[in-house]
Amino acid sequence: MPSDLIEIGLPIALILIMTGVGLSLKMADFQRVFMQPKSFFIGALCQLVLLPLLAIAVIAITGLTGELAIGLFILALCPGGTTSNLYSYLAKGDVGLSVSLTAVIGFITPFSLPLLAAWAIDYYGQNNTLIEFPVLKAWLQLIVVGVLPVLVGMAVNAKWPRFAKSASPYISWFSVAVLLLVIVSICIQLGDKLVDYLIKAGPSVITLNLISMIMGFLVARILLRCDTQTRTITLEVGLQNGTLALLVTTGLLGNEVMSIAPSIYSLFMFISAGLFTAWAVKR
């Protein structure tokens, strides 16, 4: 894998992506948390607690081990990002709730991800594979590429709202292009081992995506009884920031095998989210 793509290109891409998140945010999006506390906290618990627990369950049931299991768990720790906001809009969900969840959880992730990822490496790591997770370095890097750009984007949106609105779609498309480029690079690097890893990780990844969306839907449906908010929480739980996961697995850990699960998930989630959105709109 071209080292400059990971060491330089991926962090820059994530900075632009998170700036794009900030361009769509206003202070009102944070104030909405206090105006709709029940729906926000249910959505946040589904994403921060339910999703990682489901990942642990799926890993145990499907027998996924080692670096493949670590990669899938790291993916489950990542927030939704702008993709979930877009699909929430297309599915006629509660876009305000989606944006609020993206904003707040995006600020929590830099603190929760390094600690839980370090636990996963210790728990799922195999004896013959020595992997050390740089918690402090990860925390600092996630602050730089994940939090500061959001603040910059919010400042730009407050100062030049027209520019922010026009620039957001281009940044979203750019993020998808970079994600695909990184996935292709990972596939090339793995070579002959790729098919074997896909067969091993594919069922676990697809199971996690589908079961997380189903559980998110059921929890929101039962506790909120609101169709628009149920759609939003379903998508927030099912759509993850694959670019952030790849930054951790390839940029921080330099491990292509760990990147398999986030890569498959990042591709499959567009299919599942697209089918759910089509069903929601038709319904």
Phi, psi and chi 1 to 4 in degrees:
 res  aa     phi    psi   chi1   chi2   chi3   chi4
   1 MET       -  132.2 -176.9 -172.7  -53.7      -
   2 PRO   -57.6  120.4  -21.6   31.0      -      -
   3 SER   -65.5  -33.8   59.0      -      -      -
   4 ASP   -67.6  -28.0   54.0  -10.8      -      -
   5 LEU   -63.9  -39.9  175.3   62.9      -      -
   6 ILE   -81.9  -48.8  -59.5  -57.7      -      -
   7 GLU   -72.3  -31.1  -64.8  176.1    6.6      -
   8 ILE  -115.1  -51.8  -58.8  174.8      -      -
   9 GLY   -64.8  -44.8      -      -      -      -
  10 LEU   -66.6  -46.0 -164.4   53.2      -      -
  11 PRO   -61.0  -40.7  -24.7   34.9      -      -
  12 ILE   -62.9  -42.1  -69.1  175.6      -      -
  13 ALA   -60.8  -43.9      -      -      -      -
  14 LEU   -67.5  -36.5 -168.2   58.4      -      -
  15 ILE   -59.6  -44.5  -73.1  172.1      -      -
  16 LEU   -66.5  -39.9  -69.8  174.8      -      -
  17 ILE   -61.7  -47.2  -68.1  166.9      -      -
  18 MET   -70.1  -29.8  -59.8  -47.6  -67.1      -
  19 THR   -63.0  -38.9  -57.0      -      -      -
  20 GLY   -62.1  -37.3      -      -      -      -
  21 VAL   -61.2  -45.4  171.4      -      -      -
  22 GLY   -63.0  -33.9      -      -      -      -
  23 LEU   -63.8  -22.1  -69.4  175.6      -      -
  24 SER   -98.6    2.2   64.2      -      -      -
  25 LEU  -104.6  148.2  -66.8  178.9      -      -
  26 LYS  -134.2  166.2  -60.0  176.7 -178.6  178.0
  27 MET   -60.9  -26.7  -72.0  -54.3  -60.7      -
  28 ALA   -62.9  -27.4      -      -      -      -
  29 ASP   -67.7  -30.8  -64.0  -44.5      -      -
  30 PHE   -80.6  -35.4  -65.7   91.1      -      -
  31 GLN   -66.7  -27.8  -64.0  168.7   -3.4      -
  32 ARG   -63.4  -24.4 -169.0  179.8  -67.4  108.6
  33 VAL   -59.1  -39.0  172.4      -      -      -
  34 PHE   -81.0  -21.7  -59.3   98.4      -      -
  35 MET   -82.0  -31.0  -63.3  168.3   61.3      -
  36 GLN  -126.8   61.8  -63.8  179.5  -39.3      -
  37 PRO   -64.6  -37.6   23.4  -33.6      -      -
  38 LYS   -64.2  -51.1 -176.8  177.9  179.5 -179.7
  39 SER   -65.2  -36.7   58.5      -      -      -
  40 PHE   -66.0  -48.2  171.9   81.1      -      -
  41 PHE   -68.6  -33.0  -77.1  110.6      -      -
  42 ILE   -65.6  -44.6  -71.0  173.3      -      -
  43 GLY   -63.1  -42.0      -      -      -      -
  44 ALA   -66.7  -41.6      -      -      -      -
  45 LEU   -65.8  -37.6  -74.1  173.1      -      -
  46 CYS   -62.4  -39.1  -77.0      -      -      -
  47 GLN   -83.3  -38.9 -163.2  162.9    9.7      -
  48 LEU   -88.3  -25.8  -67.8  171.4      -      -
  49 VAL  -116.4  -53.7  179.0      -      -      -
  50 LEU   -62.3  -46.4  177.8   62.5      -      -
  51 LEU   -61.7  -48.9 -178.2   56.0      -      -
  52 PRO   -61.3  -37.1  -25.7   36.1      -      -
  53 LEU   -65.5  -39.2  -70.5  176.4      -      -
  54 LEU   -64.7  -38.1  -72.6  174.3      -      -
  55 ALA   -61.9  -43.5      -      -      -      -
  56 ILE   -61.4  -42.6  -67.5  172.2      -      -
  57 ALA   -65.6  -44.3      -      -      -      -
  58 VAL   -64.7  -42.2  167.7      -      -      -
  59 ILE   -60.0  -41.8  -70.1  169.2      -      -
  60 ALA   -69.0  -43.6      -      -      -      -
  61 ILE   -70.3  -41.0  -67.7  170.6      -      -
  62 THR   -84.9   -9.1   58.7      -      -      -
  63 GLY    76.6   21.6      -      -      -      -
  64 LEU   -68.3  139.1 -157.5   64.1      -      -
  65 THR  -133.7  169.5   58.1      -      -      -
  66 GLY    57.1 -138.5      -      -      -      -
  67 GLU   -65.6  -31.1  -67.0  149.4  -65.8      -
  68 LEU   -65.3  -40.7  -66.3  173.4      -      -
  69 ALA   -67.4  -41.4      -      -      -      -
  70 ILE   -61.7  -44.1  -64.8  168.3      -      -
  71 GLY   -61.7  -41.1      -      -      -      -
  72 LEU   -66.7  -40.0 -176.1   59.4      -      -
  73 PHE   -67.5  -40.3 -173.5   76.7      -      -
  74 ILE   -61.4  -40.0  -71.7  175.1      -      -
  75 LEU   -59.9  -39.6 -175.6  -81.2      -      -
  76 ALA   -67.7  -15.8      -      -      -      -
  77 LEU   -88.0   -8.4  -59.3  176.5      -      -
  78 CYS   -87.0  147.8  -64.1      -      -      -
  79 PRO   -76.2  176.8   29.2  -35.1      -      -
  80 GLY   -74.3  -45.7      -      -      -      -
  81 GLY    81.4 -168.1      -      -      -      -
  82 THR   -69.0  -24.2   53.8      -      -      -
  83 THR   -61.6  -42.3  -52.7      -      -      -
  84 SER   -66.3  -34.6   61.5      -      -      -
  85 ASN   -63.1  -43.2  -57.1  156.2      -      -
  86 LEU   -63.8  -48.6  172.5   61.5      -      -
  87 TYR   -67.0  -32.7  -87.2   96.1      -      -
  88 SER   -63.5  -38.1 -174.0      -      -      -
  89 TYR   -66.6  -45.3  168.7   76.6      -      -
  90 LEU   -66.3  -33.1  -65.4  174.9      -      -
  91 ALA   -85.3    5.6      -      -      -      -
  92 LYS    59.1   42.4  -57.7 -175.3 -175.1  -57.1
  93 GLY   -91.2 -167.2      -      -      -      -
  94 ASP   -88.7   92.8 -171.8  -26.4      -      -
  95 VAL   -64.2  -36.9  179.8      -      -      -
  96 GLY   -59.9  -42.6      -      -      -      -
  97 LEU   -64.9  -41.3  173.7   61.5      -      -
  98 SER   -60.3  -45.2  178.2      -      -      -
  99 VAL   -66.2  -39.3  173.2      -      -      -
 100 SER   -63.4  -43.0  -62.4      -      -      -
 101 LEU   -63.9  -42.7  -73.4  167.3      -      -
 102 THR   -59.6  -43.6  -62.4      -      -      -
 103 ALA   -65.6  -53.4      -      -      -      -
 104 VAL   -71.4  -45.5  176.4      -      -      -
 105 ILE   -66.7  -30.5  -67.2  175.8      -      -
 106 GLY   -61.4  -29.5      -      -      -      -
 107 PHE   -84.6  -22.4  -76.8  108.2      -      -
 108 ILE   -81.3  -37.3  -65.2  174.0      -      -
 109 THR   -53.7  -43.7  -59.9      -      -      -
 110 PRO   -57.8  -22.0  -26.8   36.6      -      -
 111 PHE   -93.8  -37.5  -60.0   94.7      -      -
 112 SER   -81.6  -38.3   60.4      -      -      -
 113 LEU   -62.5  -48.8 -168.4  152.5      -      -
 114 PRO   -59.0  -41.4  -24.8   35.6      -      -
 115 LEU   -68.5  -44.4  -63.7  175.8      -      -
 116 LEU   -73.0  -33.2  -68.9  173.8      -      -
 117 ALA   -66.1  -39.2      -      -      -      -
 118 ALA   -63.2  -39.1      -      -      -      -
 119 TRP   -63.6  -43.5  168.8   83.1      -      -
 120 ALA   -62.3  -40.6      -      -      -      -
 121 ILE   -64.4  -40.0  -70.7  172.8      -      -
 122 ASP   -70.0  -35.9 -178.8   63.1      -      -
 123 TYR   -81.1  -44.2 -173.9   76.6      -      -
 124 TYR   -95.5  -13.7  -66.3  114.4      -      -
 125 GLY   -63.7  139.7      -      -      -      -
 126 GLN   -90.0  155.8  -62.5  172.6  -25.6      -
 127 ASN   -60.3  -31.6  -66.2  -30.0      -      -
 128 ASN   -87.0    3.0   58.9  -11.7      -      -
 129 THR  -123.7  110.8  -55.5      -      -      -
 130 LEU   -92.6  111.6 -177.9   61.0      -      -
 131 ILE  -127.5  126.3  -56.5  170.2      -      -
 132 GLU  -114.5  130.7  -68.0 -174.6    5.7      -
 133 PHE   -98.8  119.7 -171.2   82.7      -      -
 134 PRO   -77.6   87.8   28.2  -31.4      -      -
 135 VAL   -59.1  -49.4  175.7      -      -      -
 136 LEU   -64.0  -44.6 -178.7   59.3      -      -
 137 LYS   -62.3  -41.1 -179.9 -178.3  177.5 -178.4
 138 ALA   -64.0  -43.5      -      -      -      -
 139 TRP   -60.3  -48.0  177.1   74.2      -      -
 140 LEU   -62.8  -42.6  -68.8  172.6      -      -
 141 GLN   -67.8  -38.9 -172.9  162.1  -10.5      -
 142 LEU   -68.2  -32.5  -69.5  174.4      -      -
 143 ILE   -65.5  -44.5  -68.5  -67.7      -      -
 144 VAL   -67.1  -45.6  171.2      -      -      -
 145 VAL   -93.9  -14.4  -55.6      -      -      -
 146 GLY  -113.4  -27.9      -      -      -      -
 147 VAL  -106.6  -51.6  174.6      -      -      -
 148 LEU   -58.4  -43.0  -63.6 -177.7      -      -
 149 PRO   -61.3  -33.7  -23.5   34.3      -      -
 150 VAL   -63.5  -43.0  173.7      -      -      -
 151 LEU   -64.0  -40.3  -62.6  176.7      -      -
 152 VAL   -63.3  -44.7  171.4      -      -      -
 153 GLY   -61.0  -40.8      -      -      -      -
 154 MET   -64.2  -38.3  -70.3 -179.3   65.1      -
 155 ALA   -65.1  -41.5      -      -      -      -
 156 VAL   -63.6  -41.8  171.8      -      -      -
 157 ASN   -63.7  -38.0 -171.6   20.8      -      -
 158 ALA   -68.9  -34.1      -      -      -      -
 159 LYS   -87.5  -44.5 -173.7   75.8  172.8  177.6
 160 TRP  -129.8   74.9  -58.9  -72.0      -      -
 161 PRO   -61.8  -34.5   19.3  -30.7      -      -
 162 ARG   -65.5  -44.2  -74.5 -172.0  177.7 -179.2
 163 PHE   -63.4  -41.8  168.9   77.6      -      -
 164 ALA   -60.7  -42.7      -      -      -      -
 165 LYS   -66.8  -38.1 -173.0  175.0 -178.0  179.8
 166 SER   -76.9  -28.6   61.4      -      -      -
 167 ALA   -82.6  -26.4      -      -      -      -
 168 SER   -56.1  -46.6  -68.1      -      -      -
 169 PRO   -61.4  -38.4  -21.8   33.1      -      -
 170 TYR   -65.1  -39.1  -64.5  101.2      -      -
 171 ILE   -66.6  -38.3  -66.5  177.0      -      -
 172 SER   -62.2  -45.6  -63.4      -      -      -
 173 TRP   -65.2  -36.2  -76.8  111.6      -      -
 174 PHE   -63.7  -40.2  174.0   79.1      -      -
 175 SER   -63.2  -40.3   67.1      -      -      -
 176 VAL   -64.3  -42.0  173.0      -      -      -
 177 ALA   -63.0  -43.7      -      -      -      -
 178 VAL   -65.5  -41.7  171.2      -      -      -
 179 LEU   -59.3  -45.8 -179.3   60.7      -      -
 180 LEU   -63.8  -38.9  -68.4  175.1      -      -
 181 LEU   -64.0  -42.3 -177.2   60.9      -      -
 182 VAL   -65.9  -41.7  172.4      -      -      -
 183 ILE   -61.9  -42.9  -69.0  172.6      -      -
 184 VAL   -61.6  -41.8  170.0      -      -      -
 185 SER   -62.7  -40.4  -60.6      -      -      -
 186 ILE   -63.7  -43.1  -68.0  168.6      -      -
 187 CYS   -61.5  -41.4  -67.1      -      -      -
 188 ILE   -65.2  -41.4  -65.7  172.3      -      -
 189 GLN   -65.1  -37.6  179.9   72.2   12.8      -
 190 LEU   -74.8  -27.1  -70.3  170.6      -      -
 191 GLY    58.2 -125.3      -      -      -      -
 192 ASP   -65.7  -22.3  -63.0  -23.3      -      -
 193 LYS   -79.0  -11.1  -61.2  178.3 -178.5  178.1
 194 LEU   -58.4  -49.7  176.4   62.0      -      -
 195 VAL   -60.5  -41.2  175.6      -      -      -
 196 ASP   -61.8  -44.4 -176.5   44.5      -      -
 197 TYR   -66.8  -37.3  -74.2  133.0      -      -
 198 LEU   -63.6  -40.9  -71.6  175.8      -      -
 199 ILE   -65.7  -38.6  -66.9  172.2      -      -
 200 LYS   -72.8  -43.3  -72.0 -179.0  179.0  178.8
 201 ALA   -92.6  -26.9      -      -      -      -
 202 GLY   -52.6  -53.3      -      -      -      -
 203 PRO   -58.6  -39.6  -25.8   35.6      -      -
 204 SER   -66.0  -42.5  -57.9      -      -      -
 205 VAL   -64.6  -48.6  172.0      -      -      -
 206 ILE   -64.5  -40.1  -66.4  172.2      -      -
 207 THR   -60.9  -45.6  -60.4      -      -      -
 208 LEU   -61.9  -45.0  176.9   62.0      -      -
 209 ASN   -60.9  -47.0  178.2 -107.3      -      -
 210 LEU   -70.3  -45.0  -65.7  178.2      -      -
 211 ILE   -70.4  -31.5 -160.6  170.7      -      -
 212 SER   -68.0  -39.1   63.6      -      -      -
 213 MET   -68.7  -39.8  -66.8 -175.5   71.7      -
 214 ILE   -65.1  -44.7  -68.7  170.4      -      -
 215 MET   -67.9  -40.3  -69.7  -59.8  -64.9      -
 216 GLY   -60.4  -41.7      -      -      -      -
 217 PHE   -63.1  -47.1  178.5   86.7      -      -
 218 LEU   -66.3  -44.1  -68.7  175.0      -      -
 219 VAL   -61.5  -47.9  169.8      -      -      -
 220 ALA   -66.6  -38.8      -      -      -      -
 221 ARG   -64.5  -42.1 -173.9   68.6  176.9  -91.4
 222 ILE   -72.7  -44.0  -67.1  169.3      -      -
 223 LEU   -85.8  -28.9  -63.5  179.7      -      -
 224 LEU  -105.4  -34.0  -65.7  175.4      -      -
 225 ARG    53.7   43.6  -61.1 -176.9 -179.4  -82.2
 226 CYS  -137.3  118.1  174.3      -      -      -
 227 ASP   -61.1  -44.9  -75.6  -14.8      -      -
 228 THR   -65.1  -41.9   55.8      -      -      -
 229 GLN   -72.2  -33.3  -67.3  178.3  -12.0      -
 230 THR   -63.2  -43.7  -63.2      -      -      -
 231 ARG   -61.2  -43.7  -65.1  172.0 -174.7  177.2
 232 THR   -63.0  -47.6  -68.1      -      -      -
 233 ILE   -65.8  -36.8  -69.7  174.5      -      -
 234 THR   -57.5  -45.4  -58.6      -      -      -
 235 LEU   -73.5  -35.4  -68.2  166.5      -      -
 236 GLU   -63.7  -37.5  -74.1  -68.7  -30.3      -
 237 VAL   -76.2  -32.2  177.0      -      -      -
 238 GLY   -86.8  -23.6      -      -      -      -
 239 LEU  -106.0  124.1  -69.4  164.0      -      -
 240 GLN  -121.7  158.4  -52.3  -53.0  -43.3      -
 241 ASN   -79.5   87.7 -170.9  -19.6      -      -
 242 GLY   -62.9  -30.8      -      -      -      -
 243 THR   -63.1  -40.0  -50.0      -      -      -
 244 LEU   -66.1  -42.2  177.3   60.4      -      -
 245 ALA   -61.0  -41.4      -      -      -      -
 246 LEU   -69.6  -30.7  -69.1  174.5      -      -
 247 LEU   -62.6  -38.6  176.2   69.7      -      -
 248 VAL   -72.2  -49.5  174.3      -      -      -
 249 THR   -71.6  -36.4   57.0      -      -      -
 250 THR  -101.5  -41.1   58.2      -      -      -
 251 GLY   -74.5  -47.7      -      -      -      -
 252 LEU   -86.0  -40.1  -76.4  171.0      -      -
 253 LEU  -101.8  -16.3  -64.3  171.2      -      -
 254 GLY    57.1   40.7      -      -      -      -
 255 ASN  -124.4  107.4 -167.6  -55.4      -      -
 256 GLU   -68.6  -33.1  -68.9   83.0    8.2      -
 257 VAL   -64.5  -41.0  178.2      -      -      -
 258 MET   -62.3  -22.8  -76.1 -172.3 -166.1      -
 259 SER   -82.0   -8.8  -55.1      -      -      -
 260 ILE   -61.6  -53.5  -69.4  -67.7      -      -
 261 ALA   -61.2  -47.7      -      -      -      -
 262 PRO   -60.3  -34.4  -25.1   34.3      -      -
 263 SER   -67.2  -47.1  -62.0      -      -      -
 264 ILE   -63.3  -43.8  -59.5  172.6      -      -
 265 TYR   -61.3  -43.8 -164.1  102.7      -      -
 266 SER   -61.5  -30.9  -62.1      -      -      -
 267 LEU   -82.8  -45.1  -63.6  175.1      -      -
 268 PHE   -69.6  -31.0 -175.5   77.9      -      -
 269 MET   -64.0  -26.8   71.3 -179.9 -173.6      -
 270 PHE   -68.1  -33.8  -72.4  105.5      -      -
 271 ILE   -69.9  -51.1  -61.3  173.8      -      -
 272 SER   -65.2  -41.8   58.7      -      -      -
 273 ALA   -66.2  -37.4      -      -      -      -
 274 GLY   -65.1  -42.7      -      -      -      -
 275 LEU   -66.2  -41.1  -68.3  173.7      -      -
 276 PHE   -64.4  -42.0  174.4   78.9      -      -
 277 THR   -62.9  -43.7  -61.4      -      -      -
 278 ALA   -61.5  -41.9      -      -      -      -
 279 TRP   -64.4  -43.4  172.2   81.8      -      -
 280 ALA   -64.4  -43.1      -      -      -      -
 281 VAL   -67.2  -42.4  170.9      -      -      -
 282 LYS   -64.0  -38.1 -176.3  177.7  179.7  179.9
 283 ARG   -71.4      - -177.1  165.8  177.9  -94.9
